[in-house]
Amino acid sequence: MNTIIIEDENLTAQRLEAMLKKYDSNIRVLATLPSVEESVQWLRRNEAPDLVFMDIHLEDDLCFKIFELAPLTSPVIFTTAYDEYMIKAFKVNSIDYLLKPVNLVELIAALDKYKALKEQFSKLDFNALLQYIGQRAPEYKTRFMITVGTKIRSIETSEIAYFYSDEKITFMVTREGQHLPIDFSLDKLVTLLDPQLFFRASRQFLVGFAAIQSVLTHFKGKLKLELAPKARHEVFVSGDRMTDFKEWLGR
């Protein structure tokens, strides 16, 4: 496997390369690049590597500038000291997001994930592709009918930021900040909504991707979500859901 490391801290890059060699001595680090400018030049002049390791804060800019200036199609594992860029990272080529100092266990998990995804896609053949194309896409709920006083309203799913339960009542929260009771449990809503767009973060919250403003690490081994509109209660992704949540962000 050929890879490059985009990292402006030389010791950090050396440590990462040593861990990669410990994982697989056949991994080749083709280049270590400390800046956006050097990374863009290298990517323009060389064949795309199999995998990229990328820090976010580089010498001259944030790494996301690279995606604007260079034809980077390789999968990326982000390695950074900052957790506030997680959402933005998963909107590009990210397959994982590791916080510094990166430890070997997390790195191995990320590399195993990369290998599993690569193997999954390499096994696809033409007949399987035809079968996949021929499958009928599941139909998900596109609107909800609710009653507010004496009025009946129809609300498009695209207008909904998230759902939550409070004292055995389920509420939808619109992008405009309205909290409206509905006659569905969160368990039922999970089966009705497109799982690409909504994630069951906890027993109390079912969140829409577009409503997530930032993801913060929490001292109890959880992830804390900041939503828009702001939730009335704190929203956490528990430890046993973190892997699924990260995979969902990167779909």
C-alpha positions as CSV (number, residue, x, y, z in Angstrom):
1,M,0.0,0.0,0.0
2,N,1.3,3.5,-0.9
3,T,0.4,6.4,1.3
4,I,1.4,10.0,2.0
5,I,1.5,11.9,5.3
6,I,0.4,15.5,5.3
7,E,1.6,16.8,8.6
8,D,3.6,19.9,9.6
9,E,5.0,18.4,12.8
10,N,8.1,16.4,11.9
11,L,8.2,14.3,15.0
12,T,4.5,13.5,14.7
13,A,4.9,12.4,11.1
14,Q,7.9,10.2,12.1
15,R,5.9,8.6,14.9
16,L,3.0,7.9,12.6
17,E,5.2,6.4,9.9
18,A,6.8,4.1,12.6
19,M,3.3,2.9,13.7
20,L,2.4,2.2,10.1
21,K,5.5,0.1,9.6
22,K,4.6,-1.8,12.8
23,Y,1.1,-2.5,11.4
24,D,2.5,-3.6,8.0
25,S,6.1,-3.4,7.0
26,N,5.1,-3.3,3.3
27,I,3.4,0.1,3.6
28,R,5.3,2.7,1.7
29,V,5.2,6.4,2.7
30,L,5.9,8.2,-0.6
31,A,6.1,11.7,0.9
32,T,5.7,13.7,4.1
33,L,4.3,17.1,3.3
34,P,4.0,20.0,5.8
35,S,1.8,22.5,3.9
36,V,-1.2,22.9,1.6
37,E,1.1,24.3,-1.1
38,E,3.5,21.4,-1.1
39,S,0.6,18.9,-0.9
40,V,-1.2,20.4,-3.9
41,Q,2.0,20.4,-5.9
42,W,2.8,16.8,-5.1
43,L,-0.8,15.6,-5.8
44,R,-0.7,17.4,-9.2
45,R,2.6,15.8,-10.2
46,N,2.2,12.2,-8.9
47,E,-0.2,9.3,-9.2
48,A,-2.8,9.2,-6.4
49,P,-1.7,7.2,-3.3
50,D,-3.9,4.4,-2.0
51,L,-4.4,6.3,1.3
52,V,-3.7,9.7,2.8
53,F,-3.0,10.6,6.4
54,M,-3.8,14.3,6.9
55,D,-3.5,16.8,9.7
56,I,-6.0,19.7,9.6
57,H,-3.9,22.7,10.8
58,L,-0.9,22.9,8.4
59,E,1.9,25.5,8.0
60,D,0.0,27.8,5.6
61,D,-3.7,26.9,5.9
62,L,-6.4,24.4,6.9
63,C,-6.0,21.1,4.9
64,F,-9.5,21.5,3.4
65,K,-8.0,23.9,0.9
66,I,-6.2,21.0,-0.6
67,F,-9.5,19.5,-1.8
68,E,-10.3,22.7,-3.6
69,L,-6.9,23.0,-5.4
70,A,-5.9,19.4,-6.2
71,P,-7.6,16.3,-7.7
72,L,-7.6,14.3,-4.4
73,T,-9.7,11.2,-4.7
74,S,-7.9,8.9,-2.3
75,P,-9.5,8.0,1.0
76,V,-8.3,10.1,3.9
77,I,-7.6,9.3,7.6
78,F,-7.5,12.6,9.5
79,T,-5.1,12.9,12.4
80,T,-5.6,16.1,14.4
81,A,-5.7,17.7,17.8
82,Y,-9.0,19.4,17.0
83,D,-12.4,17.8,17.3
84,E,-14.5,20.7,15.9
85,Y,-13.7,19.8,12.3
86,M,-15.2,16.3,12.4
87,I,-18.4,17.1,10.4
88,K,-16.4,18.9,7.7
89,A,-13.9,16.1,7.5
90,F,-16.6,13.5,6.8
91,K,-18.0,15.6,4.0
92,V,-14.9,15.0,2.0
93,N,-12.9,11.7,1.5
94,S,-12.6,10.8,5.1
95,I,-12.9,7.2,6.3
96,D,-11.8,8.0,9.9
97,Y,-11.0,10.9,12.2
98,L,-8.3,10.2,14.8
99,L,-7.5,12.7,17.6
100,K,-3.9,13.3,18.6
101,P,-1.9,11.8,20.1
102,V,-2.9,8.9,17.8
103,N,-2.4,5.5,19.5
104,L,-1.7,2.3,17.8
105,V,-5.0,0.6,18.7
106,E,-7.0,3.4,17.0
107,L,-4.7,3.5,14.0
108,I,-5.1,-0.3,13.5
109,A,-8.9,0.0,13.7
110,A,-8.8,2.8,11.1
111,L,-6.5,0.8,8.8
112,D,-8.6,-2.4,9.2
113,K,-11.7,-0.3,8.3
114,Y,-9.9,0.9,5.1
115,K,-8.9,-2.6,4.1
116,A,-12.5,-3.9,4.7
117,L,-14.0,-1.1,2.6
118,K,-11.4,-1.7,-0.2
119,E,-12.1,-5.5,-0.1
120,Q,-15.9,-4.9,-0.2
121,F,-15.8,-2.8,-3.3
122,S,-13.2,-4.9,-5.1
123,K,-15.4,-7.9,-4.8
124,L,-18.2,-6.3,-6.7
125,D,-18.7,-7.9,-10.1
126,F,-20.9,-6.9,-13.0
127,N,-23.8,-9.3,-12.2
128,A,-23.8,-8.1,-8.6
129,L,-23.9,-4.5,-9.9
130,L,-26.9,-5.3,-12.1
131,Q,-28.6,-7.0,-9.2
132,Y,-28.0,-3.9,-7.0
133,I,-29.3,-1.5,-9.7
134,G,-32.4,-3.7,-10.1
135,Q,-33.3,-3.6,-6.5
136,R,-36.1,-1.3,-5.6
137,A,-35.0,1.5,-3.3
138,P,-36.9,1.5,0.0
139,E,-39.5,4.1,0.4
140,Y,-39.1,6.5,3.4
141,K,-41.5,8.9,4.9
142,T,-41.4,12.3,3.1
143,R,-43.9,14.3,5.2
144,F,-45.8,14.2,8.5
145,M,-49.3,15.2,9.3
146,I,-49.7,17.0,12.6
147,T,-52.5,18.7,14.5
148,V,-51.8,22.1,16.1
149,G,-54.9,23.2,17.9
150,T,-57.7,23.1,15.3
151,K,-55.3,23.1,12.4
152,I,-53.9,20.2,10.5
153,R,-50.4,20.8,9.0
154,S,-48.2,18.8,6.6
155,I,-44.5,19.1,7.3
156,E,-41.9,17.9,4.8
157,T,-39.2,15.6,6.3
158,S,-36.6,18.0,4.8
159,E,-37.9,20.7,7.1
160,I,-37.3,18.6,10.2
161,A,-34.0,19.1,12.1
162,Y,-34.4,16.3,14.7
163,F,-36.7,14.4,17.0
164,Y,-36.6,13.8,20.7
165,S,-38.7,12.2,23.4
166,D,-39.6,13.9,26.7
167,E,-41.8,12.3,29.4
168,K,-43.1,9.7,26.9
169,I,-44.0,12.3,24.3
170,T,-42.2,12.5,21.0
171,F,-41.5,15.9,19.5
172,M,-40.2,17.0,16.1
173,V,-38.1,20.1,15.9
174,T,-38.3,22.0,12.6
175,R,-35.5,24.0,11.1
176,E,-37.4,27.1,12.2
177,G,-37.2,26.0,15.9
178,Q,-40.8,24.8,16.4
179,H,-41.2,21.9,18.9
180,L,-44.3,19.9,17.7
181,P,-45.7,16.7,19.3
182,I,-46.2,13.8,16.9
183,D,-47.9,10.4,17.3
184,F,-44.8,8.2,16.6
185,S,-42.2,6.8,19.0
186,L,-38.5,7.2,18.2
187,D,-38.3,3.4,17.7
188,K,-41.0,3.7,15.0
189,L,-39.4,6.8,13.4
190,V,-36.2,4.9,12.9
191,T,-38.0,2.5,10.5
192,L,-39.8,5.3,8.7
193,L,-36.9,7.7,8.0
194,D,-34.0,7.5,5.6
195,P,-31.0,6.2,7.7
196,Q,-28.7,8.2,5.4
197,L,-30.3,11.4,6.8
198,F,-31.2,10.5,10.4
199,F,-29.3,8.8,13.2
200,R,-30.5,7.5,16.6
201,A,-27.9,9.2,18.7
202,S,-29.4,8.0,22.0
203,R,-32.7,6.7,23.5
204,Q,-33.9,10.3,23.6
205,F,-32.7,11.8,20.3
206,L,-33.0,11.0,16.6
207,V,-30.9,13.6,14.8
208,G,-30.8,14.8,11.3
209,F,-27.4,15.2,9.6
210,A,-28.0,18.8,8.5
211,A,-28.8,19.8,12.1
212,I,-25.4,18.8,13.5
213,Q,-23.3,21.9,13.9
214,S,-20.3,20.4,15.7
215,V,-19.2,17.2,17.4
216,L,-17.2,17.5,20.7
217,T,-15.4,14.9,22.7
218,H,-16.7,14.3,26.2
219,F,-14.8,13.2,29.3
220,K,-17.1,10.2,29.9
221,G,-16.1,8.6,26.6
222,K,-19.0,10.0,24.7
223,L,-19.4,12.5,21.9
224,K,-21.5,15.6,22.5
225,L,-23.5,17.0,19.6
226,E,-24.4,20.7,19.2
227,L,-27.5,21.0,17.1
228,A,-29.3,23.8,15.3
229,P,-31.8,24.8,16.4
230,K,-30.3,24.3,19.9
231,A,-31.7,21.4,21.8
232,R,-33.4,21.8,25.2
233,H,-31.4,19.0,26.6
234,E,-27.7,18.0,26.1
235,V,-27.3,15.5,23.2
236,F,-24.7,12.7,23.5
237,V,-23.6,9.8,21.4
238,S,-22.8,7.0,23.8
239,G,-19.6,4.9,23.6
240,D,-21.3,1.9,22.0
241,R,-22.7,4.0,19.2
242,M,-19.6,6.0,18.4
243,T,-18.3,3.6,15.7
244,D,-21.7,3.5,13.9
245,F,-22.0,7.3,14.3
246,K,-18.6,7.9,12.6
247,E,-19.4,5.5,9.8
248,W,-22.8,7.3,9.3
249,L,-21.1,10.7,9.1
250,G,-18.8,9.4,6.4
251,R,-21.4,7.8,4.2
